[in-house]
Amino acid sequence: MSAARLGCAIGAALLLGTAACHKAEEPSAAAAASSGEAPVKVQTVAVVQQPMPRFLTLTGTLRANAESEVAANATGRVVQTLVERGQQVKRGQIIAQLDSRTNSLAATAAIAQAKVAQSQLDQARRDCERVKQLLDTGAISQAEYDRQTTQCNSQQWSAAAAEAQGESATKTVGDANIRAPFDGIVGERYVNLGQYVSPSTRVASIYSPDPLRLELTVPEANVAAIKPDMTVTFTVVAFGGETFSGSVKYISPNVRESTRDLVVEAIVPNTDGRLKPGMFAVAKVLIASPPTPVVPAAALIRDETGARAYVVVDGTAQERVVQTGESVGDTVAVLSGLAPGEKVVVKPAPDLHDGARVE
């Protein structure tokens, strides 16, 4: 047999073998197509509609209800400091003292001068009474009487000025004792022993820790939703998911042009002192409770991409991407992706997929 015929024979044998293999595989593929996959057993629940809370999320900062940078209001050297950072103080309590010896001497001199002026005024009044009697008897002229009366009035004003100077000097002595303006906590002490201060020198900062004010900024688009006495709930980083609450008390009358927002303040009870001024807060304000489609939390599949749910339509599972809202207990509001009356799968099995037959 020639080489050409041998090659043809081998090629024909290969073609026959390949055809035989395909014929053997065709029955199994047809069987798989006819049988299909088994239906997945699922539990469903209907999407219902009910009132659900809708919140406005805001950010803000906690501030002291009352805060003061206490100034010296006097001139002198600090001879005693009586408070430290974090110390509680009462209204009128002395927080620092200045050297008042020079002021005390000046006050003593001013008080003495005021007494001298008062004595001179008493004498001038007696003289005026006698001059009046002399005028009535014709012993002196009207011009002489007027001159004496003018001196008497001048002495009265001199006495008043001397008395005011005495009171001012006495106040200066009292100002050497620097006092807390209200009940609160010392945030910072700025002066030390031996330091020379003037009336504008800051001595200490004091703030009132209870209640606090939560200052919030409301975008212009949401201004109409904010009303007095609305409840505000908020969280701070220091206490994780713990929720605190307050009530809207003060609302700014104008929107800030630079930021297009409105500043509102909520009063927050802080009897235990856990919350601190300066803390950043994320707050929620309930603005409405409209009817909203809801599903059990177990019907949702959540991952880094968002939330999904399976809806049963004509015996087939359809995967839906949903946008969720607030939760109340085990019920979750669905803002988009599902409609009332649709059947959603509860606790979907791991092997459930879009297009799977279900029963």
C-alpha positions in Angstrom: 0.0 0.0 0.0 1.3 3.4 -0.9 2.0 6.1 1.6 -0.9 8.2 0.3 -3.4 5.4 0.7 -2.2 4.7 4.2 -2.7 8.4 5.2 -6.2 8.4 3.9 -7.1 5.2 5.8 -5.8 6.7 9.1 -7.7 10.0 8.6 -11.0 8.1 7.9 -10.5 6.0 11.1 -10.0 9.2 13.1 -13.1 10.8 11.7 -15.2 7.8 12.5 -13.9 7.7 16.1 -14.7 11.3 16.7 -18.2 10.9 15.4 -18.8 7.9 17.6 -17.7 9.9 20.7 -20.1 12.7 19.9 -23.0 10.3 19.5 -22.1 8.8 23.0 -22.1 12.2 24.7 -25.4 13.5 23.1 -27.8 11.4 25.3 -26.2 12.6 28.6 -26.4 16.3 27.6 -30.0 15.9 26.5 -30.8 14.2 29.8 -29.4 17.1 31.8 -31.3 19.7 29.8 -34.6 17.8 30.2 -34.2 17.3 34.0 -33.1 20.8 35.0 -32.1 21.8 38.6 -34.2 21.0 41.6 -36.5 23.8 42.9 -35.2 25.6 46.1 -37.5 25.5 49.1 -38.0 29.1 50.4 -40.0 30.9 53.0 -41.6 34.1 51.9 -43.3 37.1 53.4 -45.3 39.9 51.8 -43.9 43.4 51.6 -46.3 45.6 53.7 -46.6 49.3 54.2 -46.6 51.0 57.5 -45.6 54.4 59.1 -41.8 54.5 59.6 -39.7 57.3 61.1 -37.8 59.6 58.7 -34.8 61.4 60.3 -32.7 64.3 59.3 -29.1 63.6 60.0 -27.0 66.6 61.2 -23.6 67.2 62.7 -22.7 69.5 65.5 -20.6 70.3 68.5 -21.4 70.3 72.2 -20.8 73.6 74.0 -21.1 74.7 77.6 -24.4 76.4 78.5 -22.4 79.2 80.2 -18.7 79.8 79.7 -16.5 82.6 80.8 -12.9 83.8 80.5 -12.6 85.4 83.9 -10.5 88.6 83.8 -8.5 90.2 86.7 -10.4 93.5 86.6 -7.6 94.9 88.8 -3.9 95.6 88.7 -1.4 93.9 90.9 0.8 90.9 91.6 -0.8 87.5 92.2 -0.2 86.4 95.8 -2.4 83.3 95.8 -4.1 80.9 93.3 -6.8 78.8 94.8 -8.1 76.6 91.9 -6.8 74.0 89.4 -8.0 72.6 86.2 -11.1 70.4 86.6 -12.0 71.8 90.0 -15.6 72.6 90.8 -16.3 76.2 92.0 -19.4 78.0 93.4 -20.5 81.5 92.4 -18.6 84.1 94.3 -15.8 81.7 95.3 -12.3 83.3 95.3 -10.2 81.7 92.6 -7.1 84.0 92.9 -5.9 87.0 95.1 -3.8 90.0 94.2 -1.6 92.1 96.4 -4.0 94.7 97.7 -1.8 96.6 100.2 -1.3 99.7 98.0 -5.0 99.7 97.1 -5.9 99.4 100.8 -3.9 102.5 101.7 -5.4 104.4 98.8 -8.9 103.4 99.9 -8.2 104.5 103.5 -7.1 107.9 102.2 -10.1 108.3 99.9 -12.5 107.3 102.7 -10.9 109.9 105.0 -11.1 112.5 102.4 -14.8 111.7 101.9 -15.4 112.2 105.6 -13.6 115.6 105.6 -15.8 116.7 102.6 -18.9 115.6 104.5 -17.9 117.6 107.5 -17.3 120.6 105.3 -20.7 120.1 103.7 -22.4 120.0 107.1 -20.8 123.3 108.1 -21.7 124.9 104.8 -25.4 123.9 105.3 -25.4 125.5 108.7 -23.9 128.7 107.3 -26.5 128.8 104.6 -29.3 128.6 107.2 -27.8 131.6 109.1 -27.4 133.5 105.8 -31.1 132.9 105.1 -32.1 134.3 108.5 -29.9 137.4 107.9 -31.5 137.9 104.5 -35.0 137.7 106.1 -34.0 140.4 108.6 -32.4 142.6 105.9 -29.0 142.3 107.5 -27.4 141.2 104.1 -28.1 141.9 100.5 -29.6 139.5 98.0 -26.2 139.3 96.2 -24.4 138.3 99.4 -27.0 135.6 100.0 -26.7 134.2 96.5 -22.9 134.0 96.8 -23.1 132.1 100.1 -25.8 129.7 98.6 -23.5 129.0 95.6 -20.6 128.0 97.9 -23.0 125.8 99.8 -24.1 124.0 96.7 -20.5 123.6 95.5 -19.5 122.0 98.8 -22.4 119.5 98.3 -21.0 118.4 94.9 -17.5 118.2 96.3 -18.7 115.9 99.1 -20.5 113.7 96.5 -17.3 113.4 94.4 -15.2 112.5 97.5 -17.7 109.8 98.5 -17.6 108.3 95.0 -13.8 108.3 95.1 -14.0 106.5 98.4 -16.4 103.8 97.0 -14.2 103.4 93.9 -11.1 102.8 96.1 -13.0 100.3 98.2 -14.1 98.4 95.1 -10.5 98.3 93.9 -9.6 96.6 97.1 -12.4 94.1 96.7 -11.3 93.4 93.1 -8.1 92.0 94.4 -10.1 88.9 95.3 -11.0 87.4 91.8 -14.2 85.4 92.1 -16.1 82.8 90.0 -19.1 84.4 88.2 -21.2 81.3 88.4 -21.3 77.7 89.6 -19.1 75.6 87.2 -15.8 73.8 86.6 -12.4 75.3 86.0 -11.3 74.6 82.5 -7.9 76.3 82.7 -5.9 78.5 85.1 -3.8 81.1 83.2 -1.9 82.9 86.0 0.7 81.8 88.5 2.1 83.0 91.8 4.0 86.2 91.5 2.7 87.1 88.1 1.7 90.8 87.5 -1.7 91.2 86.0 -3.8 94.1 84.6 -7.6 94.4 84.4 -7.7 92.6 81.0 -5.5 89.7 82.0 -7.2 86.3 81.8 -7.1 84.5 85.1 -9.1 81.3 84.5 -11.8 79.8 82.2 -14.9 78.5 83.9 -17.8 76.6 82.2 -21.1 75.2 83.4 -21.3 71.5 82.6 -25.0 70.9 83.1 -26.9 71.3 80.9 -24.9 71.5 77.7 -25.8 73.0 74.3 -25.6 71.0 71.1 -24.9 73.4 68.3 -26.2 72.0 65.0 -26.0 73.3 61.4 -29.1 72.6 59.3 -28.8 72.8 55.4 -31.0 75.5 53.9 -33.1 72.9 52.1 -34.2 71.4 55.5 -34.8 74.6 57.4 -38.6 74.3 57.2 -38.5 70.9 59.0 -36.9 72.3 62.2 -39.3 73.4 65.0 -38.8 74.4 68.6 -39.0 71.5 71.2 -38.2 68.8 68.6 -36.3 65.9 70.1 -32.7 65.4 69.0 -30.9 62.1 69.5 -27.1 61.9 69.0 -24.0 59.9 69.5 -20.4 60.9 70.2 -17.2 58.9 69.4 -16.2 58.6 73.0 -19.2 56.4 73.9 -19.6 54.4 70.7 -23.2 53.6 69.8 -24.7 55.0 73.1 -27.5 57.4 72.3 -28.0 60.8 74.1 -30.9 63.2 73.6 -31.9 66.8 73.9 -34.5 69.3 72.8 -34.3 72.1 70.3 -34.4 75.4 72.2 -32.8 78.1 70.2 -33.1 78.7 66.4 -31.1 81.3 64.5 -33.3 83.9 62.7 -31.2 83.9 59.6 -29.4 81.5 57.2 -25.6 82.1 57.0 -24.8 83.4 53.5 -21.3 81.9 53.4 -22.4 78.3 54.2 -26.1 78.3 53.4 -27.1 76.7 56.7 -29.0 77.6 59.8 -27.6 77.3 63.3 -29.8 75.7 66.0 -29.1 74.7 69.6 -30.6 71.9 71.6 -30.4 71.8 75.4 -28.9 68.5 76.5 -29.1 67.3 80.2 -25.7 66.2 81.5 -26.2 65.5 85.2 -23.5 62.8 85.3 -21.0 65.1 83.5 -20.0 62.4 81.0 -20.4 64.6 78.0 -17.8 67.3 77.5 -17.9 70.7 75.7 -16.1 70.4 72.4 -17.2 66.9 71.6 -18.3 66.2 68.0 -21.8 64.8 67.6 -23.8 63.1 64.9 -27.5 63.9 65.5 -30.8 62.8 64.2 -34.1 64.7 64.2 -37.4 63.0 63.5 -39.1 65.1 60.8 -41.9 62.7 59.6 -43.4 59.2 59.8 -44.8 58.5 56.3 -46.2 55.1 55.2 -43.3 53.1 53.8 -42.8 49.6 52.4 -41.1 47.4 55.1 -39.6 43.9 55.3 -38.0 41.8 58.0 -34.3 42.3 58.5 -33.9 38.6 57.8 -35.0 39.2 54.2 -32.1 41.4 53.4 -28.6 40.4 52.3 -26.0 43.0 53.2 -22.4 43.4 52.0 -20.0 46.1 51.1 -21.9 46.9 47.9 -25.2 47.5 49.8 -28.4 45.6 50.4 -30.2 43.0 48.2 -33.4 40.9 48.5 -35.0 38.0 46.5 -38.5 38.4 45.2 -40.5 35.4 44.1 -42.2 36.0 40.7 -44.0 33.1 38.9 -42.0 30.5 40.8 -38.7 32.1 40.1 -36.4 34.1 42.4 -35.5 37.6 41.2 -32.6 39.4 42.9 -33.3 43.1 43.6 -31.0 45.8 44.8 -32.8 47.8 47.5 -32.2 51.1 49.3 -33.0 50.8 53.0 -34.1 53.4 55.5 -34.6 53.4 59.3 -35.1 50.3 61.4 -37.6 49.7 64.2 -36.9 46.5 66.0 -36.7 43.8 63.3 -38.5 45.8 60.7 -36.6 47.7 58.0 -37.9 50.5 55.8 -37.3 50.0 52.1 -37.0 53.3 50.2 -36.6 51.7 46.7 -36.4 48.3 45.0 -39.6 46.7 46.5 -43.3 47.4 46.3 -46.1 46.5 48.7 -47.6 43.1 48.1 -44.5 41.5 46.6 -43.2 38.3 48.1 -39.7 38.4 49.5 -37.6 35.4 50.6 -36.8 35.3 54.3 -33.4 33.9 55.3 -32.4 33.0 51.7 -30.2 29.9 51.4 -26.6 30.4 50.2 -27.2 28.5 47.0 -30.2 30.7 46.0 -29.4 32.8 42.9 -31.2 35.1 40.5 -33.4 33.0 38.1 -33.5 29.9 40.4 -36.8 28.0 40.6 -38.4 28.1 44.0 -41.2 26.4 45.8 
